[in-house]
Each structure stands twice: as structure tokens, then as C-alpha cells.
Amino acid sequence: MWQAGSAWAGRWPGWPPLAFLALALLLRAPGFPAAVLDPDEGLYLVQAQAWLRGGWPFVAVWDMHPPGAPALLVPALALFGDPVIALRLAGVAAVATTASLLHALARRLGAGPGTALAAGLIYTAYSTMPGGLATNTELLLAPFIALAALLLLTEARRAAPPRAGPVFAAGLAAGMAVWVKQVAAFEASALWLTMAGCALAAGRLGPRRLLGLAALFALGAGAPSLGVGAGYWAAGQGEAWWQANILAALHYVGPGEEAAELRRRLVGTVPALGPLVLAAIPAWRERAARLVLPWLAGSALAVAAPLKFYDHYLLILAPPLSLLAAFGLAALVRRAVVPGLQARGFALLVALAMALPVGGMLLPRLAEGIGLRGEDPVRATARAAAAALRPGEALFVANWHAATYALAGVPPPTPLAFPAHLSGRDTALAGIDTQAELLRVLALPPGVIVVDPGRWGPIRAEARAAIEAALARDYLLAATIQDGRGPVEVWRHR
């Protein structure tokens, strides 16, 4: 294939991963001042802290996601003292690793060094699209899916029959992705079918060998989740694992908002991928790039599977689309630009493709201030809450960010640390009487309760009534912190 932009690759094959790491750190730096960029990441942080204290996910801190996200944050928390820095650096590491694997995959598919470099650079830039600066599951599972793609698509292109070792390793990588978020199973299935279909079509794989490799892939894919599940059952917590990993996930699937709200979210977010889709179109005529199309289809199914939509879901599409965009831009330049200007033309197009998502992320932050002046509201709230607590007392975050627990350095008084699970719109997921659990927490009583008066909307009426009654009866307002939308209140028990 044409060596588009080969001068970028240099003479040292080991430097692209370092370039991706530096670029990821630079582009994601605007998110570092904020303690919370998405409420979900705060819950993973609280789970990881509880794990370091010896409390397992689902038991110490409940969530409907598999335990992969907090598990991946545990090493970062152990290495870095500040939980927010640990969270942000984990996101940087995930993005840089995925970019490096996309670079390697592009080379395996026959791309020149410049095209391969572009695949990693474009992904790194698009990791900052709406919802991307947060360290969410979509970023944390991407390295594992990219590794599975590298292994399986390499086998798909080989002239010899697929090998058992890479197939099992790909299954294990896919299983790690599913261990982070269940919808990764759609991408893993698409990649497996691509490899198996190519081998069957070329006559390199018979039915018996196919069944054996399928069993091997399934064994690897199931090992992480089933192994962790077995650990929970052995510890007598199998019911908690089953409720969170299976029943809650099944209950969660379905429309989560009115049609008008769903349309608003889609219209506000989906166009961010428009330039990437346009850049990928010319790649559809490239034989090697067409191997990536089933992966893209699987990632689209993963986005749609919950039957609801949040902006960070689109990050699942970014790895295969970035790979296709690099191939597409290389093909476009090869066909439309005179040979002497192809390298410069390719570099210009890649830079433009990268500038669009980065500009979309950076310009609003520059206009509003990126948080370098003044204390972050979540940090300030956690500091005020910790200062008001007496030794041995509990902190209860009624309808504010769960990350407050992590920043205050105290465990939540209930496994349902996420307000939406205890008293909000997702109370049915936990499989318990959440109103009774809320009343138990209020009866402790907590030494400090954190309330955001502007966030009562998603809270159930009976839950709000119980919290407000407790505040009026037993608490005094100790501090008020402005978060840009209104005051956040810290209440101290009388």
C-alpha cells in the first residue's frame, strides 16, 4: 500500500506509542481540573477506593456495571495519592494504549507507516469528543477490544489456518472488555465472525477445526467474568454478583427517556462523528480496510443495544472509525493529489480531522474557563463535608456527585452510593427496597448530609420528602458552595 506520510514514522519503530501517550496527555489535560466530568466515573472511583479497603464491588459499593472499571482504577489509585489525578491518568493510559494497538493493526492490514500513525492520532483526538474526557467504560474497554481486533484480523489475513494461541488470546482480551462493559460482546462477536468467515471462504478452516476454535475463543471470552463470578460465589456473595451483572443489566435495557429527549441527545452528539464518517468513506474500496467494517457494525450494535443513549456511548465507534478514516484519507490523497504533494496533503487532512473534535472540546472550555482559577465545586464540597464530620460519623451524599465520598476520604453509608440507585430513576435495578435503605441511612444518623437543591428533579418524591424532613428536624446548614448552576448545601447534624 502507498506509504502515505511515511516521513512521520521516523526511523525508530518504538516511538509512536510515546507520541500517542504525549498527545493523549496534552489533549486530555483540560479535563484534569474537574473532579467530575461524568457522574459514572465518580462511582467507579468510590468502588476502587472501597476495593483498596477490602470491600468488593456490588457488596461494599453497588453498581450495575461489571467490576472491570474499578479494577482498572485500583492500580492508578495505589500509585497516585490524588484520586482525581489517578482517574484522569487512567484515561490517558487507556487512550494511548488503544491508539498504539490501532497503529499496530493498521500495519498488519498493510498500511504504510504514515497511515498507521494517522489511525492512532485520529483516535487520540476523537477520544475528546462529547463525553470523552471522562474516564468512562468506553475508554477503558477499548484497549482490550483493539487487542482482540489485532489478533483476530491478523489471523484473518494469514495464508495459513488460524492458530489456536492467538484465537484464545483474542478471546481473553474480548472477555476483559466484556468484564468492563457487557455490550463489548457485540464487537467481540463481529471480530470473531470476521476471522472465521475469511478462513472459511479461503478454504483454510474446516467445520471441526472451526468448532474447536470457537470453543477456545468462547473459553477465553468467558474466563474473566465467570472467574470473578466464581470468586463471589465462593465468598458467599454470588447473589450480589448475579443481581448486578445479569438481572440489573437486563432490567436496564429499554428506553430511558422520552422520545423528544432522546432526539435532543442524538442531534446534539451524533454530528461530532460526521467528519470521521466522511473520512472513512473512501476506505470502503480498500480490500484490507473492508475487514474492519464488521467491527464497525458490531460497535454500532453495542451503542444501540441498551435502547437508550448518552453521549459517551459513541466512543465505542471511535476505534474502528479512526482506523477506517486513516485508510480513507490515504486512499483519497492517493487518487486526488499529484504524487509530489501526497505526503503534505495527507498530513494536512489528518491535522484537519484531528482539529475538529479537539476544537469542539477546547473552545467552549476556553470560553467558560477550564477551572484553573478557583476551587473545583466537587472538591470544595468534599472539603467542607470532611471538615464538618466528627470522628466515626457517616457522610451521606443525598443527590450530589458520588465522587464526594472519594474526595472526602470516607466510605459511603450504603452500598447504593450513587443517588440514582438509592433514590432516583434507577432504584429498581438494585433489587431491594430502596426507600427502606434510605430510611436506614437517615436513621444512623449521618453526621453530614450533602444536598443540591437544584437536583431534586430526578429524585423520587417520597425519597425527597424523607430527606427534607430529616434536614428540617435534625440538621443545620454548615456551608454553601456554588457550582455554577446554583448552591450545593452541606448540612451538619445538630
C-alpha positions as CSV (number, residue, x, y, z in Angstrom):
1,M,0.0,0.0,0.0
2,W,1.1,3.6,-0.6
3,Q,3.4,4.8,2.2
4,A,1.3,8.0,2.9
5,G,3.1,10.3,5.3
6,S,6.0,7.8,5.9
7,A,8.3,10.6,7.0
8,W,6.1,10.9,10.1
9,A,7.0,7.5,11.3
10,G,10.8,8.2,11.5
11,R,13.5,5.6,11.8
12,W,12.6,4.3,15.3
13,P,9.6,2.0,15.3
14,G,9.2,2.3,19.0
15,W,8.4,6.0,19.2
16,P,4.7,6.1,18.0
17,P,3.4,4.8,21.4
18,L,5.3,7.5,23.1
19,A,3.8,10.1,20.7
20,F,0.3,8.8,21.4
21,L,0.9,9.0,25.2
22,A,2.2,12.6,25.0
23,L,-0.7,13.6,22.7
24,A,-3.3,12.0,24.9
25,L,-1.9,13.7,28.0
26,L,-1.9,17.1,26.1
27,L,-5.3,16.8,24.7
28,R,-6.9,15.4,27.8
29,A,-5.3,17.9,30.2
30,P,-8.2,20.4,30.0
31,G,-10.2,17.8,31.9
32,F,-7.8,17.4,34.8
33,P,-9.0,20.4,36.9
34,A,-12.6,18.9,37.1
35,A,-13.2,16.3,39.8
36,V,-16.3,15.1,37.9
37,L,-16.7,15.1,34.2
38,D,-19.4,12.4,34.2
39,P,-21.2,11.1,37.3
40,D,-20.5,7.4,36.4
41,E,-16.7,7.8,36.7
42,G,-17.1,9.0,40.3
43,L,-18.9,5.8,41.2
44,Y,-16.1,3.7,39.7
45,L,-13.7,5.8,41.8
46,V,-15.7,5.1,45.0
47,Q,-15.8,1.4,44.2
48,A,-12.0,1.3,43.6
49,Q,-11.3,3.1,46.9
50,A,-13.6,0.6,48.7
51,W,-11.7,-2.3,47.0
52,L,-8.4,-0.9,48.3
53,R,-10.0,-1.0,51.8
54,G,-11.1,-4.7,51.3
55,G,-14.7,-4.1,50.2
56,W,-15.7,-5.8,46.9
57,P,-17.8,-4.1,44.2
58,F,-21.5,-4.9,44.5
59,V,-21.1,-5.7,48.2
60,A,-19.3,-2.6,49.6
61,V,-20.4,-0.3,46.7
62,W,-23.1,-1.4,44.3
63,D,-23.3,-0.8,40.5
64,M,-24.9,-2.4,37.5
65,H,-21.7,-2.5,35.5
66,P,-19.2,-5.3,35.8
67,P,-16.2,-4.7,38.1
68,G,-13.7,-4.1,35.4
69,A,-13.7,-0.3,35.5
70,P,-13.0,0.0,39.3
71,A,-10.5,-2.9,39.0
72,L,-8.5,-1.0,36.3
73,L,-8.6,2.1,38.6
74,V,-7.2,0.3,41.6
75,P,-3.6,0.4,40.4
76,A,-3.8,4.1,39.5
77,L,-5.2,4.9,42.9
78,A,-2.4,2.8,44.6
79,L,0.2,4.8,42.6
80,F,-1.2,8.3,42.9
81,G,-2.4,10.0,46.0
82,D,-4.9,12.3,44.4
83,P,-8.0,10.2,43.3
84,V,-8.8,12.7,40.5
85,I,-5.3,12.6,39.1
86,A,-5.4,8.8,39.2
87,L,-8.7,8.8,37.4
88,R,-7.5,11.2,34.7
89,L,-4.2,9.4,34.1
90,A,-6.0,6.1,33.8
91,G,-8.0,7.6,30.9
92,V,-4.7,8.9,29.3
93,A,-3.2,5.4,29.6
94,A,-6.3,3.8,28.1
95,V,-6.4,6.2,25.1
96,A,-2.7,5.9,24.4
97,T,-2.8,2.1,24.6
98,T,-5.7,1.9,22.2
99,A,-4.0,4.3,19.8
100,S,-0.9,2.1,19.8
101,L,-2.9,-1.0,19.1
102,L,-4.7,0.7,16.2
103,H,-1.3,1.7,14.8
104,A,-0.1,-1.9,15.0
105,L,-3.3,-3.2,13.5
106,A,-3.1,-0.7,10.6
107,R,0.4,-2.0,9.8
108,R,-0.8,-5.6,9.9
109,L,-3.5,-4.7,7.5
110,G,-0.9,-3.4,5.0
111,A,-1.0,0.3,5.8
112,G,2.2,2.4,5.4
113,P,3.8,3.9,8.5
114,G,2.1,7.3,7.9
115,T,-1.3,5.8,7.6
116,A,-0.8,3.7,10.6
117,L,0.4,6.7,12.6
118,A,-2.7,8.6,11.5
119,A,-5.0,5.9,12.8
120,G,-3.6,6.4,16.3
121,L,-3.5,10.1,16.1
122,I,-7.1,10.4,14.9
123,Y,-8.3,8.1,17.7
124,T,-6.5,10.1,20.3
125,A,-8.1,13.3,19.0
126,Y,-11.6,11.8,18.8
127,S,-11.3,10.4,22.4
128,T,-12.0,14.0,23.4
129,M,-15.4,14.2,21.7
130,P,-18.5,14.8,23.8
131,G,-18.3,12.7,27.0
132,G,-14.8,11.6,26.1
133,L,-12.7,13.5,28.7
134,A,-14.3,11.4,31.4
135,T,-12.7,8.1,32.3
136,N,-15.7,6.0,31.3
137,T,-16.1,2.4,30.4
138,E,-16.0,3.1,26.7
139,L,-12.4,4.2,27.0
140,L,-11.4,1.5,29.5
141,L,-12.7,-1.4,27.3
142,A,-11.2,0.0,24.1
143,P,-7.6,-1.4,24.6
144,F,-8.9,-4.9,25.1
145,I,-11.2,-4.8,22.0
146,A,-8.4,-3.3,19.9
147,L,-6.1,-6.1,21.1
148,A,-8.7,-8.7,20.1
149,A,-9.0,-7.0,16.7
150,L,-5.3,-7.0,16.2
151,L,-5.1,-10.7,16.9
152,L,-8.1,-11.9,15.0
153,L,-7.7,-9.7,11.9
154,T,-4.1,-10.8,11.7
155,E,-5.3,-14.4,11.6
156,A,-7.9,-13.4,9.0
157,R,-5.2,-12.2,6.6
158,R,-2.8,-15.1,7.1
159,A,-2.4,-17.6,4.3
160,A,-2.3,-20.5,6.8
161,P,-5.1,-21.8,9.0
162,P,-5.9,-19.7,12.2
163,R,-3.7,-20.6,15.2
164,A,-5.2,-21.7,18.5
165,G,-2.9,-19.4,20.6
166,P,-3.9,-16.1,19.1
167,V,-7.5,-17.1,19.0
168,F,-7.5,-17.9,22.7
169,A,-5.6,-14.7,23.5
170,A,-8.1,-12.7,21.5
171,G,-11.0,-14.4,23.4
172,L,-9.3,-13.5,26.7
173,A,-8.9,-9.8,25.5
174,A,-12.5,-9.7,24.4
175,G,-13.5,-11.2,27.8
176,M,-11.6,-8.4,29.6
177,A,-13.6,-5.9,27.5
178,V,-16.9,-7.6,28.5
179,W,-15.7,-7.5,32.1
180,V,-15.6,-3.7,31.8
181,K,-19.0,-3.4,30.0
182,Q,-21.3,-6.1,28.7
183,V,-22.0,-4.5,25.3
184,A,-18.4,-5.2,24.2
185,A,-19.7,-8.7,23.4
186,F,-21.2,-7.3,20.1
187,E,-17.8,-6.1,19.0
188,A,-16.1,-9.3,20.0
189,S,-18.6,-11.4,18.1
190,A,-18.2,-9.3,15.0
191,L,-14.4,-9.7,15.1
192,W,-14.6,-13.5,15.6
193,L,-17.1,-13.9,12.8
194,T,-14.8,-11.8,10.5
195,M,-11.8,-14.1,11.2
196,A,-13.8,-17.3,10.9
197,G,-15.6,-16.1,7.7
198,C,-12.3,-15.2,6.0
199,A,-10.7,-18.5,6.9
200,L,-13.8,-20.5,5.8
201,A,-14.0,-18.6,2.5
202,A,-10.4,-19.2,1.7
203,G,-10.7,-22.9,2.5
204,R,-8.2,-22.6,5.4
205,L,-10.7,-23.8,8.0
206,G,-12.9,-27.0,8.2
207,P,-16.0,-27.5,10.3
208,R,-14.3,-29.5,13.0
209,R,-11.4,-27.0,13.4
210,L,-13.9,-24.2,13.3
211,L,-15.9,-25.6,16.3
212,G,-12.7,-26.2,18.2
213,L,-11.5,-22.6,17.7
214,A,-15.0,-21.3,18.5
215,A,-14.9,-23.2,21.8
216,L,-11.4,-21.9,22.5
217,F,-12.4,-18.3,21.8
218,A,-15.6,-18.7,24.0
219,L,-13.5,-20.1,26.8
220,G,-11.1,-17.1,26.8
221,A,-14.0,-14.7,26.4
222,G,-15.9,-16.1,29.4
223,A,-12.9,-16.6,31.7
224,P,-12.7,-13.1,33.2
225,S,-16.5,-12.7,34.0
226,L,-17.0,-16.3,35.1
227,G,-13.8,-16.4,37.1
228,V,-14.8,-13.3,39.0
229,G,-18.3,-14.7,39.4
230,A,-16.9,-17.9,40.9
231,G,-14.9,-15.8,43.4
232,Y,-18.1,-14.1,44.5
233,W,-19.9,-17.4,44.9
234,A,-17.0,-18.9,46.8
235,A,-17.1,-15.9,49.2
236,G,-20.9,-16.3,49.7
237,Q,-21.7,-13.2,47.6
238,G,-22.9,-14.9,44.5
239,E,-26.4,-13.4,44.7
240,A,-24.9,-9.9,44.7
241,W,-22.8,-10.7,41.6
242,W,-25.8,-12.2,39.8
243,Q,-28.1,-9.3,40.6
244,A,-25.7,-6.7,39.5
245,N,-24.1,-8.4,36.4
246,I,-27.2,-10.2,35.0
247,L,-30.5,-9.1,36.4
248,A,-29.8,-5.4,36.7
249,A,-28.3,-5.2,33.2
250,L,-31.4,-6.9,31.7
251,H,-33.7,-4.6,33.6
252,Y,-31.7,-1.6,32.4
253,V,-32.3,-2.3,28.7
254,G,-35.1,-0.2,27.4
255,P,-36.0,3.5,26.6
256,G,-34.7,5.6,29.5
257,E,-36.2,8.9,28.4
258,E,-39.0,10.4,26.3
259,A,-38.6,10.4,22.5
260,A,-38.0,14.1,22.4
261,E,-35.2,13.9,24.9
262,L,-33.6,11.0,23.0
263,R,-33.8,13.0,19.8
264,R,-32.2,16.0,21.5
265,R,-29.3,13.9,22.8
266,L,-28.7,12.3,19.4
267,V,-28.9,15.5,17.4
268,G,-26.5,17.2,19.9
269,T,-23.9,14.4,19.8
270,V,-24.0,12.3,16.7
271,P,-22.8,15.0,14.3
272,A,-19.5,15.0,16.2
273,L,-18.7,11.8,14.3
274,G,-19.7,13.2,11.0
275,P,-16.1,14.2,9.8
276,L,-14.8,10.8,10.9
277,V,-17.5,9.0,8.8
278,L,-16.8,11.2,5.8
279,A,-13.1,10.5,6.0
280,A,-13.8,6.7,6.3
281,I,-15.9,6.5,3.1
282,P,-13.1,6.2,0.6
283,A,-11.7,3.2,2.6
284,W,-14.6,1.1,1.7
285,R,-12.9,0.4,-1.7
286,E,-9.8,-0.8,0.1
287,R,-9.7,-4.6,0.5
288,A,-7.8,-4.6,3.7
289,A,-9.8,-1.9,5.3
290,R,-13.1,-3.8,4.5
291,L,-12.0,-6.3,7.1
292,V,-12.8,-3.5,9.7
293,L,-16.4,-3.0,8.6
294,P,-17.8,-5.9,10.6
295,W,-16.1,-4.5,13.7
296,L,-17.7,-1.1,13.0
297,A,-21.1,-2.9,12.6
298,G,-20.5,-4.6,15.9
299,S,-19.6,-1.4,17.7
300,A,-22.8,0.2,16.3
301,L,-24.8,-2.6,17.8
302,A,-23.0,-2.1,21.1
303,V,-24.1,1.6,21.0
304,A,-27.7,0.8,20.2
305,A,-28.1,-2.3,22.5
306,P,-29.2,-0.5,25.7
307,L,-32.1,1.1,23.7
308,K,-31.2,4.4,25.3
309,F,-28.4,6.9,24.6
310,Y,-25.8,9.0,26.4
311,D,-23.1,10.9,24.5
312,H,-20.2,8.8,25.8
313,Y,-21.7,5.7,24.1
314,L,-20.4,7.0,20.7
315,L,-16.8,6.5,21.9
316,I,-17.3,2.8,21.2
317,L,-17.4,3.7,17.5
318,A,-14.2,5.7,17.6
319,P,-11.6,2.9,17.3
320,P,-12.8,1.2,14.1
321,L,-13.9,4.6,12.6
322,S,-10.5,6.1,13.3
323,L,-8.8,3.1,11.5
324,L,-11.1,3.4,8.5
325,A,-10.6,7.2,8.4
326,A,-6.8,6.8,8.2
327,F,-7.2,4.3,5.3
328,G,-9.8,6.6,3.7
329,L,-7.7,9.7,3.8
330,A,-4.7,7.8,2.4
331,A,-6.9,6.5,-0.4
332,L,-8.3,9.9,-1.1
333,V,-4.9,11.6,-1.3
334,R,-3.5,8.8,-3.5
335,R,-6.3,9.2,-6.0
336,A,-6.8,13.0,-6.0
337,V,-3.4,14.6,-5.3
338,V,-0.3,14.7,-7.5
339,P,2.5,12.4,-6.3
340,G,4.8,15.1,-5.2
341,L,2.3,16.6,-2.9
342,Q,0.7,13.5,-1.5
343,A,2.6,13.4,1.8
344,R,1.8,17.0,2.6
345,G,-1.8,16.7,1.5
346,F,-2.2,13.6,3.7
347,A,-0.7,15.4,6.7
348,L,-3.0,18.4,6.2
349,L,-6.1,16.2,6.0
350,V,-5.1,14.3,9.1
351,A,-4.4,17.5,11.0
352,L,-7.8,18.9,10.0
353,A,-9.6,15.7,11.0
354,M,-7.9,15.9,14.4
355,A,-8.6,19.6,14.8
356,L,-12.4,19.3,14.5
357,P,-13.1,17.2,17.7
358,V,-10.3,18.9,19.7
359,G,-11.7,22.3,18.7
360,G,-15.2,21.2,19.6
361,M,-13.9,20.2,23.1
362,L,-11.5,23.0,23.7
363,L,-13.3,26.2,22.5
364,P,-16.2,26.0,25.0
365,R,-13.8,25.3,27.8
366,L,-11.6,28.3,26.9
367,A,-14.7,30.5,26.7
368,E,-16.0,29.4,30.1
369,G,-12.6,28.9,31.8
370,I,-11.1,25.5,32.3
371,G,-11.1,25.6,36.1
372,L,-7.6,26.8,36.9
373,R,-8.9,29.7,38.8
374,G,-10.9,28.9,41.9
375,E,-11.5,25.5,43.5
376,D,-13.5,22.9,41.7
377,P,-17.0,22.7,43.2
378,V,-16.9,19.0,43.9
379,R,-13.5,19.3,45.6
380,A,-14.8,22.3,47.7
381,T,-17.9,20.4,48.7
382,A,-15.9,17.3,49.7
383,R,-13.5,19.5,51.7
384,A,-16.4,21.3,53.5
385,A,-18.1,18.0,54.3
386,A,-14.9,16.4,55.6
387,A,-14.3,19.5,57.8
388,A,-17.8,19.2,59.3
389,L,-17.5,15.5,60.1
390,R,-16.6,14.3,63.5
391,P,-14.6,11.0,64.0
392,G,-16.7,7.9,63.4
393,E,-19.6,9.8,61.7
394,A,-21.1,9.0,58.3
395,L,-21.3,11.2,55.3
396,F,-24.4,11.0,53.2
397,V,-24.4,12.5,49.7
398,A,-28.2,12.7,49.0
399,N,-28.3,14.0,45.4
400,W,-24.9,15.2,44.5
401,H,-21.8,13.5,43.0
402,A,-20.8,10.2,44.4
403,A,-17.2,11.2,43.9
404,T,-17.6,13.4,47.0
405,Y,-17.1,10.3,49.1
406,A,-13.8,9.5,47.4
407,L,-12.5,13.1,47.7
408,A,-13.6,13.4,51.4
409,G,-11.8,10.1,52.1
410,V,-14.8,8.4,53.7
411,P,-16.8,5.3,52.7
412,P,-20.5,5.7,51.8
413,P,-23.0,4.7,54.5
414,T,-24.8,2.5,52.0
415,P,-23.7,0.2,49.1
416,L,-26.1,2.3,47.0
417,A,-23.6,5.3,46.9
418,F,-25.0,6.5,43.5
419,P,-28.0,8.7,44.2
420,A,-29.8,7.4,41.1
421,H,-29.7,3.9,42.5
422,L,-30.8,4.8,46.1
423,S,-33.5,7.4,45.5
424,G,-33.5,8.3,41.8
425,R,-34.7,6.9,38.5
426,D,-32.7,3.6,38.7
427,T,-33.9,2.4,42.0
428,A,-35.5,-0.8,40.5
429,L,-32.0,-2.0,39.4
430,A,-30.7,-3.0,42.8
431,G,-33.4,-5.5,43.6
432,I,-34.0,-4.2,47.1
433,D,-36.5,-1.9,48.9
434,T,-34.5,1.3,48.3
435,Q,-36.9,3.5,50.3
436,A,-36.2,1.3,53.4
437,E,-32.5,1.5,52.7
438,L,-32.7,5.3,52.5
439,L,-34.6,5.4,55.8
440,R,-32.0,3.2,57.4
441,V,-29.3,5.6,56.3
442,L,-31.1,8.6,57.7
443,A,-31.7,6.8,61.0
444,L,-27.9,6.3,61.6
445,P,-28.0,9.4,61.6
446,P,-25.3,10.7,59.2
447,G,-23.1,13.4,60.7
448,V,-23.2,15.4,57.4
449,I,-25.7,15.4,54.5
450,V,-24.8,17.0,51.1
451,V,-27.8,18.3,49.1
452,D,-28.0,20.1,45.8
453,P,-31.4,22.0,45.8
454,G,-31.2,22.2,42.0
455,R,-31.1,18.4,41.5
456,W,-34.2,17.3,43.2
457,G,-35.9,16.6,39.8
458,P,-34.6,13.0,39.3
459,I,-35.2,12.1,42.9
460,R,-38.4,10.2,43.9
461,A,-41.0,12.3,45.7
462,E,-41.1,10.0,48.8
463,A,-37.3,10.0,49.0
464,R,-37.1,13.8,48.7
465,A,-39.7,14.1,51.4
466,A,-37.8,11.8,53.8
467,I,-34.5,13.7,53.2
468,E,-36.0,17.1,53.6
469,A,-37.9,16.1,56.8
470,A,-34.6,14.9,58.3
471,L,-32.8,18.1,57.4
472,A,-35.6,20.3,58.9
473,R,-35.8,18.2,62.1
474,D,-32.2,17.4,62.9
475,Y,-29.7,19.4,60.8
476,L,-28.2,22.9,60.5
477,L,-26.8,24.4,57.3
478,A,-23.0,24.4,57.7
479,A,-21.7,25.5,54.3
480,T,-22.9,26.5,50.8
481,I,-20.7,26.0,47.7
482,Q,-21.6,27.5,44.3
483,D,-21.2,25.0,41.4
484,G,-22.1,27.3,38.5
485,R,-25.7,26.1,38.4
486,G,-26.7,27.0,41.9
487,P,-25.7,26.3,45.6
488,V,-24.7,23.0,47.0
489,E,-25.5,22.7,50.7
490,V,-23.6,20.9,53.4
491,W,-25.8,20.1,56.4
492,R,-24.4,19.3,59.9
493,H,-26.4,17.2,62.4
494,R,-27.4,19.2,65.4
